[in-house]
Amino acid sequence: MTEPMDVEARRLLTAFSGRLNRLDPQPGDWQRFYEFVLYAFRHAPQTAEGLGHALVQDGLDWEEAERFVLFYSHAIELLEREAATTRMPTRPRAGRSVSRAGRKPRARKRRPAARRRKG
């Protein structure tokens, strides 16, 4: 069972639906929807049905809401698959640095040239 939509998720969804160009969603519309999807995935997962009801409450008819509900379902599935297959970064061992980016390179020790024996 999913949790009810929290205040921030609701704010993001309302920002999306309130400015949506219903006839032809523009890149800005999609960007606002992506922000909602990412927030919902990380903080307040919703069922597709719950999202559809919220969009209808915000004034979209079901036909308008349906494409966003389908996109949401696919996006959440993709994000879940990515999270399941991504390795978690490991902590470095004490005394070792992970990256040397931005550091001055260490000076190398000079080794004396090998002397040849005459014989």
Secondary structure, DSSP 4 states (H G I P E B T S, - for coil): -PPPP-HHHHHHHHHHHHH--SSS--HHHHHHHHHHHHHHHHT----HHHHHHHHHHTT--HHHHHHHHHHHHHHHHHHHHHHHHSPPPPPPPTT--S--TTSPPPPPPPPPPPPPPP-
